[in-house]
């Protein structure tokens, strides 16, 4: 229904759609096609590798997978910066 409303040519240029999600990977593909969601603003991303590591570590721990603090130096080169909680959930 939302995709249908977004595609309505009578509303073109008259409406601004604002969508929010902590799991952008679960948004319907047709809503993410070009021309529908063009500007993405990530809120509260992790700004350092340490913050990203701690976020992933906590989410993995909730699933019973232990990542030791001592693993950080070896994993640091592979940890993404500006990691959002939704993206971290996907990685975990």
Backbone as XML, in Angstrom:
<?xml version="1.0"?>
<chain id="A" units="angstrom">
  <residue number="1" name="UNK">
    <atom name="N" x="0.822" y="-1.182" z="0.000"/>
    <atom name="CA" x="0.000" y="0.000" z="0.000"/>
    <atom name="C" x="0.877" y="1.261" z="0.000"/>
  </residue>
  <residue number="2" name="UNK">
    <atom name="N" x="1.954" y="1.225" z="0.780"/>
    <atom name="CA" x="2.856" y="2.369" z="0.843"/>
    <atom name="C" x="3.530" y="2.602" z="-0.506"/>
  </residue>
  <residue number="3" name="UNK">
    <atom name="N" x="3.988" y="1.531" z="-1.141"/>
    <atom name="CA" x="4.620" y="1.652" z="-2.458"/>
    <atom name="C" x="3.634" y="2.223" z="-3.481"/>
  </residue>
  <residue number="4" name="UNK">
    <atom name="N" x="2.383" y="1.818" z="-3.385"/>
    <atom name="CA" x="1.363" y="2.322" z="-4.309"/>
    <atom name="C" x="1.176" y="3.824" z="-4.124"/>
  </residue>
  <residue number="5" name="UNK">
    <atom name="N" x="1.120" y="4.262" z="-2.873"/>
    <atom name="CA" x="0.967" y="5.692" z="-2.594"/>
    <atom name="C" x="2.191" y="6.487" z="-3.040"/>
  </residue>
  <residue number="6" name="UNK">
    <atom name="N" x="3.371" y="5.902" z="-2.851"/>
    <atom name="CA" x="4.593" y="6.584" z="-3.268"/>
    <atom name="C" x="4.662" y="6.700" z="-4.788"/>
  </residue>
  <residue number="7" name="UNK">
    <atom name="N" x="4.075" y="5.771" z="-5.493"/>
    <atom name="CA" x="4.081" y="5.780" z="-6.943"/>
    <atom name="C" x="2.961" y="6.595" z="-7.576"/>
  </residue>
  <residue number="8" name="UNK">
    <atom name="N" x="2.085" y="7.151" z="-6.773"/>
    <atom name="CA" x="0.945" y="7.931" z="-7.282"/>
    <atom name="C" x="1.454" y="9.228" z="-7.911"/>
  </residue>
  <residue number="9" name="UNK">
    <atom name="N" x="1.257" y="9.372" z="-9.219"/>
    <atom name="CA" x="1.759" y="10.551" z="-9.936"/>
    <atom name="C" x="1.030" y="11.835" z="-9.532"/>
  </residue>
  <residue number="10" name="UNK">
    <atom name="N" x="-0.162" y="11.726" z="-8.974"/>
    <atom name="CA" x="-0.896" y="12.914" z="-8.521"/>
    <atom name="C" x="-0.232" y="13.574" z="-7.320"/>
  </residue>
  <residue number="11" name="UNK">
    <atom name="N" x="0.550" y="12.805" z="-6.569"/>
    <atom name="CA" x="1.210" y="13.325" z="-5.374"/>
    <atom name="C" x="2.645" y="13.770" z="-5.646"/>
  </residue>
  <residue number="12" name="UNK">
    <atom name="N" x="3.151" y="13.513" z="-6.846"/>
    <atom name="CA" x="4.552" y="13.801" z="-7.161"/>
    <atom name="C" x="4.863" y="15.285" z="-6.943"/>
  </residue>
  <residue number="13" name="UNK">
    <atom name="N" x="5.882" y="15.546" z="-6.153"/>
    <atom name="CA" x="6.307" y="16.909" z="-5.869"/>
    <atom name="C" x="5.507" y="17.590" z="-4.779"/>
  </residue>
  <residue number="14" name="UNK">
    <atom name="N" x="4.507" y="16.906" z="-4.233"/>
    <atom name="CA" x="3.652" y="17.500" z="-3.210"/>
    <atom name="C" x="3.866" y="16.897" z="-1.830"/>
  </residue>
  <residue number="15" name="UNK">
    <atom name="N" x="4.418" y="15.702" z="-1.784"/>
    <atom name="CA" x="4.612" y="14.998" z="-0.516"/>
    <atom name="C" x="6.081" y="14.684" z="-0.289"/>
  </residue>
  <residue number="16" name="UNK">
    <atom name="N" x="6.468" y="14.714" z="0.947"/>
    <atom name="CA" x="7.796" y="14.257" z="1.344"/>
    <atom name="C" x="7.588" y="13.053" z="2.251"/>
  </residue>
  <residue number="17" name="UNK">
    <atom name="N" x="8.189" y="11.946" z="1.872"/>
    <atom name="CA" x="8.063" y="10.724" z="2.655"/>
    <atom name="C" x="9.278" y="10.601" z="3.566"/>
  </residue>
  <residue number="18" name="UNK">
    <atom name="N" x="9.037" y="10.340" z="4.827"/>
    <atom name="CA" x="10.114" y="10.116" z="5.791"/>
    <atom name="C" x="9.904" y="8.734" z="6.385"/>
  </residue>
  <residue number="19" name="UNK">
    <atom name="N" x="10.876" y="7.869" z="6.181"/>
    <atom name="CA" x="10.807" y="6.505" z="6.697"/>
    <atom name="C" x="11.910" y="6.325" z="7.723"/>
  </residue>
  <residue number="20" name="UNK">
    <atom name="N" x="11.634" y="5.562" z="8.746"/>
    <atom name="CA" x="12.638" y="5.286" z="9.769"/>
    <atom name="C" x="12.657" y="3.791" z="10.048"/>
  </residue>
  <residue number="21" name="UNK">
    <atom name="N" x="13.862" y="3.252" z="10.165"/>
    <atom name="CA" x="13.994" y="1.828" z="10.451"/>
    <atom name="C" x="15.328" y="1.562" z="11.136"/>
  </residue>
  <residue number="22" name="UNK">
    <atom name="N" x="15.313" y="0.678" z="12.089"/>
    <atom name="CA" x="16.572" y="0.231" z="12.677"/>
    <atom name="C" x="17.091" y="-0.990" z="11.930"/>
  </residue>
  <residue number="23" name="UNK">
    <atom name="N" x="16.306" y="-1.514" z="10.998"/>
    <atom name="CA" x="16.697" y="-2.678" z="10.192"/>
    <atom name="C" x="16.425" y="-2.398" z="8.716"/>
  </residue>
  <residue number="24" name="UNK">
    <atom name="N" x="17.255" y="-1.556" z="8.083"/>
    <atom name="CA" x="17.016" y="-1.242" z="6.674"/>
    <atom name="C" x="17.095" y="-2.458" z="5.758"/>
  </residue>
  <residue number="25" name="UNK">
    <atom name="N" x="17.739" y="-3.522" z="6.219"/>
    <atom name="CA" x="17.821" y="-4.734" z="5.410"/>
    <atom name="C" x="16.466" y="-5.423" z="5.287"/>
  </residue>
  <residue number="26" name="UNK">
    <atom name="N" x="15.508" y="-5.069" z="6.146"/>
    <atom name="CA" x="14.190" y="-5.691" z="6.101"/>
    <atom name="C" x="13.146" y="-4.852" z="5.370"/>
  </residue>
  <residue number="27" name="UNK">
    <atom name="N" x="13.542" y="-3.679" z="4.857"/>
    <atom name="CA" x="12.612" y="-2.843" z="4.104"/>
    <atom name="C" x="12.384" y="-3.489" z="2.739"/>
  </residue>
  <residue number="28" name="UNK">
    <atom name="N" x="11.141" y="-3.485" z="2.294"/>
    <atom name="CA" x="10.791" y="-4.077" z="1.003"/>
    <atom name="C" x="11.657" y="-3.504" z="-0.115"/>
  </residue>
  <residue number="29" name="UNK">
    <atom name="N" x="12.085" y="-4.354" z="-1.022"/>
    <atom name="CA" x="12.970" y="-3.956" z="-2.111"/>
    <atom name="C" x="12.341" y="-2.873" z="-2.981"/>
  </residue>
  <residue number="30" name="UNK">
    <atom name="N" x="11.052" y="-2.972" z="-3.249"/>
    <atom name="CA" x="10.417" y="-1.975" z="-4.117"/>
    <atom name="C" x="10.382" y="-0.587" z="-3.480"/>
  </residue>
  <residue number="31" name="UNK">
    <atom name="N" x="10.466" y="-0.501" z="-2.163"/>
    <atom name="CA" x="10.525" y="0.803" z="-1.503"/>
    <atom name="C" x="11.925" y="1.413" z="-1.602"/>
  </residue>
  <residue number="32" name="UNK">
    <atom name="N" x="12.940" y="0.568" z="-1.797"/>
    <atom name="CA" x="14.319" y="1.056" z="-1.841"/>
    <atom name="C" x="14.813" y="1.357" z="-3.247"/>
  </residue>
  <residue number="33" name="UNK">
    <atom name="N" x="13.970" y="1.185" z="-4.250"/>
    <atom name="CA" x="14.438" y="1.418" z="-5.611"/>
    <atom name="C" x="14.694" y="2.910" z="-5.834"/>
  </residue>
  <residue number="34" name="UNK">
    <atom name="N" x="15.551" y="3.253" z="-6.805"/>
    <atom name="CA" x="15.894" y="4.662" z="-7.048"/>
    <atom name="C" x="14.654" y="5.514" z="-7.286"/>
  </residue>
  <residue number="35" name="UNK">
    <atom name="N" x="14.674" y="6.703" z="-6.717"/>
    <atom name="CA" x="13.546" y="7.613" z="-6.860"/>
    <atom name="C" x="12.570" y="7.557" z="-5.704"/>
  </residue>
  <residue number="36" name="UNK">
    <atom name="N" x="12.695" y="6.560" z="-4.866"/>
    <atom name="CA" x="11.788" y="6.461" z="-3.715"/>
    <atom name="C" x="12.494" y="6.901" z="-2.431"/>
  </residue>
  <residue number="37" name="UNK">
    <atom name="N" x="13.549" y="6.226" z="-2.083"/>
    <atom name="CA" x="14.320" y="6.611" z="-0.898"/>
    <atom name="C" x="15.704" y="7.012" z="-1.396"/>
  </residue>
  <residue number="38" name="UNK">
    <atom name="N" x="15.896" y="8.314" z="-1.572"/>
    <atom name="CA" x="17.141" y="8.805" z="-2.156"/>
    <atom name="C" x="18.135" y="9.314" z="-1.113"/>
  </residue>
  <residue number="39" name="UNK">
    <atom name="N" x="17.658" y="9.794" z="-0.004"/>
    <atom name="CA" x="18.538" y="10.332" z="1.030"/>
    <atom name="C" x="18.435" y="9.440" z="2.248"/>
  </residue>
  <residue number="40" name="UNK">
    <atom name="N" x="19.577" y="8.951" z="2.702"/>
    <atom name="CA" x="19.598" y="8.100" z="3.883"/>
    <atom name="C" x="20.441" y="8.787" z="4.956"/>
  </residue>
  <residue number="41" name="UNK">
    <atom name="N" x="19.856" y="8.960" z="6.121"/>
    <atom name="CA" x="20.547" y="9.589" z="7.238"/>
    <atom name="C" x="20.677" y="8.548" z="8.340"/>
  </residue>
  <residue number="42" name="UNK">
    <atom name="N" x="21.897" y="8.174" z="8.633"/>
    <atom name="CA" x="22.133" y="7.185" z="9.683"/>
    <atom name="C" x="22.175" y="7.898" z="11.033"/>
  </residue>
  <residue number="43" name="UNK">
    <atom name="N" x="21.362" y="7.451" z="11.951"/>
    <atom name="CA" x="21.341" y="8.079" z="13.268"/>
    <atom name="C" x="22.102" y="7.224" z="14.276"/>
  </residue>
  <residue number="44" name="UNK">
    <atom name="N" x="22.909" y="7.879" z="15.025"/>
    <atom name="CA" x="23.690" y="7.275" z="16.102"/>
    <atom name="C" x="24.607" y="6.142" z="15.650"/>
  </residue>
  <residue number="45" name="UNK">
    <atom name="N" x="25.398" y="6.345" z="14.595"/>
    <atom name="CA" x="26.334" y="5.273" z="14.224"/>
    <atom name="C" x="27.528" y="5.252" z="15.172"/>
  </residue>
  <residue number="46" name="UNK">
    <atom name="N" x="28.165" y="4.111" z="15.254"/>
    <atom name="CA" x="29.402" y="3.992" z="16.021"/>
    <atom name="C" x="30.469" y="4.773" z="15.259"/>
  </residue>
  <residue number="47" name="UNK">
    <atom name="N" x="31.230" y="5.597" z="15.947"/>
    <atom name="CA" x="32.188" y="6.470" z="15.267"/>
    <atom name="C" x="33.621" y="5.947" z="15.291"/>
  </residue>
  <residue number="48" name="UNK">
    <atom name="N" x="33.868" y="4.912" z="16.071"/>
    <atom name="CA" x="35.214" y="4.343" z="16.133"/>
    <atom name="C" x="35.122" y="2.828" z="15.984"/>
  </residue>
  <residue number="49" name="UNK">
    <atom name="N" x="36.257" y="2.232" z="15.654"/>
    <atom name="CA" x="36.304" y="0.770" z="15.553"/>
    <atom name="C" x="35.999" y="0.132" z="16.903"/>
  </residue>
  <residue number="50" name="UNK">
    <atom name="N" x="36.429" y="0.757" z="17.978"/>
    <atom name="CA" x="36.174" y="0.228" z="19.328"/>
    <atom name="C" x="34.678" y="0.218" z="19.622"/>
  </residue>
  <residue number="51" name="UNK">
    <atom name="N" x="33.971" y="1.294" z="19.280"/>
    <atom name="CA" x="32.521" y="1.341" z="19.497"/>
    <atom name="C" x="31.816" y="0.266" z="18.665"/>
  </residue>
  <residue number="52" name="UNK">
    <atom name="N" x="32.226" y="0.124" z="17.417"/>
    <atom name="CA" x="31.630" y="-0.898" z="16.549"/>
    <atom name="C" x="31.882" y="-2.287" z="17.111"/>
  </residue>
  <residue number="53" name="UNK">
    <atom name="N" x="33.104" y="-2.534" z="17.566"/>
    <atom name="CA" x="33.468" y="-3.827" z="18.149"/>
    <atom name="C" x="32.604" y="-4.123" z="19.369"/>
  </residue>
  <residue number="54" name="UNK">
    <atom name="N" x="32.462" y="-3.141" z="20.246"/>
    <atom name="CA" x="31.664" y="-3.344" z="21.460"/>
    <atom name="C" x="30.195" y="-3.622" z="21.124"/>
  </residue>
  <residue number="55" name="UNK">
    <atom name="N" x="29.673" y="-2.949" z="20.118"/>
    <atom name="CA" x="28.286" y="-3.163" z="19.703"/>
    <atom name="C" x="28.098" y="-4.574" z="19.144"/>
  </residue>
  <residue number="56" name="UNK">
    <atom name="N" x="28.972" y="-4.986" z="18.241"/>
    <atom name="CA" x="28.895" y="-6.339" z="17.673"/>
    <atom name="C" x="29.095" y="-7.385" z="18.765"/>
  </residue>
  <residue number="57" name="UNK">
    <atom name="N" x="30.049" y="-7.126" z="19.639"/>
    <atom name="CA" x="30.350" y="-8.068" z="20.727"/>
    <atom name="C" x="29.134" y="-8.273" z="21.637"/>
  </residue>
  <residue number="58" name="UNK">
    <atom name="N" x="28.458" y="-7.187" z="21.973"/>
    <atom name="CA" x="27.276" y="-7.274" z="22.844"/>
    <atom name="C" x="26.142" y="-8.023" z="22.150"/>
  </residue>
  <residue number="59" name="UNK">
    <atom name="N" x="25.924" y="-7.739" z="20.868"/>
    <atom name="CA" x="24.853" y="-8.419" z="20.139"/>
    <atom name="C" x="25.147" y="-9.906" z="19.957"/>
  </residue>
  <residue number="60" name="UNK">
    <atom name="N" x="26.414" y="-10.250" z="19.732"/>
    <atom name="CA" x="26.788" y="-11.669" z="19.626"/>
    <atom name="C" x="26.627" y="-12.371" z="20.975"/>
  </residue>
  <residue number="61" name="UNK">
    <atom name="N" x="26.976" y="-11.672" z="22.039"/>
    <atom name="CA" x="26.857" y="-12.252" z="23.382"/>
    <atom name="C" x="25.394" y="-12.588" z="23.692"/>
  </residue>
  <residue number="62" name="UNK">
    <atom name="N" x="24.459" y="-11.739" z="23.241"/>
    <atom name="CA" x="23.035" y="-12.009" z="23.443"/>
    <atom name="C" x="22.595" y="-13.283" z="22.730"/>
  </residue>
  <residue number="63" name="UNK">
    <atom name="N" x="23.353" y="-13.680" z="21.693"/>
    <atom name="CA" x="23.029" y="-14.889" z="20.931"/>
    <atom name="C" x="23.863" y="-16.088" z="21.353"/>
  </residue>
  <residue number="64" name="UNK">
    <atom name="N" x="24.623" y="-15.930" z="22.434"/>
    <atom name="CA" x="25.405" y="-17.044" z="22.956"/>
    <atom name="C" x="26.770" y="-17.222" z="22.314"/>
  </residue>
  <residue number="65" name="UNK">
    <atom name="N" x="27.219" y="-16.250" z="21.533"/>
    <atom name="CA" x="28.533" y="-16.307" z="20.900"/>
    <atom name="C" x="29.456" y="-15.333" z="21.619"/>
  </residue>
  <residue number="66" name="UNK">
    <atom name="N" x="30.457" y="-15.862" z="22.279"/>
    <atom name="CA" x="31.372" y="-15.026" z="23.053"/>
    <atom name="C" x="32.523" y="-14.546" z="22.181"/>
  </residue>
  <residue number="67" name="UNK">
    <atom name="N" x="32.723" y="-13.242" z="22.168"/>
    <atom name="CA" x="33.883" y="-12.636" z="21.522"/>
    <atom name="C" x="34.681" y="-11.981" z="22.637"/>
  </residue>
  <residue number="68" name="UNK">
    <atom name="N" x="35.919" y="-12.390" z="22.774"/>
    <atom name="CA" x="36.759" y="-11.887" z="23.864"/>
    <atom name="C" x="37.261" y="-10.484" z="23.573"/>
  </residue>
  <residue number="69" name="UNK">
    <atom name="N" x="37.430" y="-9.721" z="24.625"/>
    <atom name="CA" x="37.993" y="-8.378" z="24.522"/>
    <atom name="C" x="39.375" y="-8.417" z="23.881"/>
  </residue>
  <residue number="70" name="UNK">
    <atom name="N" x="40.108" y="-9.473" z="24.156"/>
    <atom name="CA" x="41.465" y="-9.609" z="23.621"/>
    <atom name="C" x="41.483" y="-9.840" z="22.099"/>
  </residue>
  <residue number="71" name="UNK">
    <atom name="N" x="40.322" y="-10.113" z="21.496"/>
    <atom name="CA" x="40.243" y="-10.315" z="20.048"/>
    <atom name="C" x="40.222" y="-8.997" z="19.271"/>
  </residue>
  <residue number="72" name="UNK">
    <atom name="N" x="40.028" y="-7.882" z="19.962"/>
    <atom name="CA" x="39.886" y="-6.597" z="19.272"/>
    <atom name="C" x="41.072" y="-6.256" z="18.360"/>
  </residue>
  <residue number="73" name="UNK">
    <atom name="N" x="42.335" y="-6.357" z="18.826"/>
    <atom name="CA" x="43.443" y="-5.973" z="17.939"/>
    <atom name="C" x="43.481" y="-6.759" z="16.621"/>
  </residue>
  <residue number="74" name="UNK">
    <atom name="N" x="43.169" y="-8.032" z="16.655"/>
    <atom name="CA" x="43.213" y="-8.822" z="15.418"/>
    <atom name="C" x="41.998" y="-8.561" z="14.525"/>
  </residue>
  <residue number="75" name="UNK">
    <atom name="N" x="40.867" y="-8.163" z="15.113"/>
    <atom name="CA" x="39.654" y="-7.890" z="14.337"/>
    <atom name="C" x="39.529" y="-6.437" z="13.898"/>
  </residue>
  <residue number="76" name="UNK">
    <atom name="N" x="40.284" y="-5.560" z="14.504"/>
    <atom name="CA" x="40.144" y="-4.121" z="14.250"/>
    <atom name="C" x="40.185" y="-3.743" z="12.765"/>
  </residue>
  <residue number="77" name="UNK">
    <atom name="N" x="41.093" y="-4.306" z="11.950"/>
    <atom name="CA" x="41.115" y="-3.910" z="10.531"/>
    <atom name="C" x="39.839" y="-4.280" z="9.757"/>
  </residue>
  <residue number="78" name="UNK">
    <atom name="N" x="39.073" y="-5.222" z="10.251"/>
    <atom name="CA" x="37.872" y="-5.671" z="9.530"/>
    <atom name="C" x="36.583" y="-5.053" z="10.072"/>
  </residue>
  <residue number="79" name="UNK">
    <atom name="N" x="36.679" y="-4.290" z="11.139"/>
    <atom name="CA" x="35.480" y="-3.718" z="11.761"/>
    <atom name="C" x="35.098" y="-2.424" z="11.051"/>
  </residue>
  <residue number="80" name="UNK">
    <atom name="N" x="33.849" y="-2.320" z="10.575"/>
    <atom name="CA" x="33.437" y="-1.113" z="9.849"/>
    <atom name="C" x="33.242" y="0.084" z="10.784"/>
  </residue>
  <residue number="81" name="UNK">
    <atom name="N" x="33.572" y="1.255" z="10.265"/>
    <atom name="CA" x="33.290" y="2.501" z="10.978"/>
    <atom name="C" x="31.884" y="2.951" z="10.617"/>
  </residue>
  <residue number="82" name="UNK">
    <atom name="N" x="31.337" y="3.854" z="11.392"/>
    <atom name="CA" x="29.978" y="4.368" z="11.191"/>
    <atom name="C" x="28.955" y="3.238" z="11.113"/>
  </residue>
  <residue number="83" name="UNK">
    <atom name="N" x="29.137" y="2.253" z="11.956"/>
    <atom name="CA" x="28.248" y="1.102" z="12.021"/>
    <atom name="C" x="26.974" y="1.479" z="12.780"/>
  </residue>
  <residue number="84" name="UNK">
    <atom name="N" x="25.834" y="1.268" z="12.154"/>
    <atom name="CA" x="24.563" y="1.560" z="12.812"/>
    <atom name="C" x="24.110" y="0.323" z="13.590"/>
  </residue>
  <residue number="85" name="UNK">
    <atom name="N" x="23.251" y="0.502" z="14.572"/>
    <atom name="CA" x="22.765" y="-0.657" z="15.325"/>
    <atom name="C" x="22.091" y="-1.708" z="14.440"/>
  </residue>
  <residue number="86" name="UNK">
    <atom name="N" x="21.341" y="-1.286" z="13.440"/>
    <atom name="CA" x="20.693" y="-2.242" z="12.537"/>
    <atom name="C" x="21.709" y="-3.048" z="11.736"/>
  </residue>
  <residue number="87" name="UNK">
    <atom name="N" x="22.757" y="-2.379" z="11.245"/>
    <atom name="CA" x="23.801" y="-3.070" z="10.491"/>
    <atom name="C" x="24.567" y="-4.026" z="11.413"/>
  </residue>
  <residue number="88" name="UNK">
    <atom name="N" x="24.806" y="-3.604" z="12.646"/>
    <atom name="CA" x="25.495" y="-4.469" z="13.604"/>
    <atom name="C" x="24.660" y="-5.710" z="13.906"/>
  </residue>
  <residue number="89" name="UNK">
    <atom name="N" x="23.361" y="-5.536" z="13.989"/>
    <atom name="CA" x="22.449" y="-6.669" z="14.213"/>
    <atom name="C" x="22.569" y="-7.663" z="13.072"/>
  </residue>
  <residue number="90" name="UNK">
    <atom name="N" x="22.654" y="-7.162" z="11.865"/>
    <atom name="CA" x="22.808" y="-8.035" z="10.687"/>
    <atom name="C" x="24.126" y="-8.787" z="10.743"/>
  </residue>
  <residue number="91" name="UNK">
    <atom name="N" x="25.205" y="-8.106" z="11.107"/>
    <atom name="CA" x="26.522" y="-8.760" z="11.208"/>
    <atom name="C" x="26.527" y="-9.810" z="12.303"/>
  </residue>
  <residue number="92" name="UNK">
    <atom name="N" x="25.899" y="-9.491" z="13.419"/>
    <atom name="CA" x="25.876" y="-10.443" z="14.538"/>
    <atom name="C" x="25.106" y="-11.690" z="14.153"/>
  </residue>
</chain>
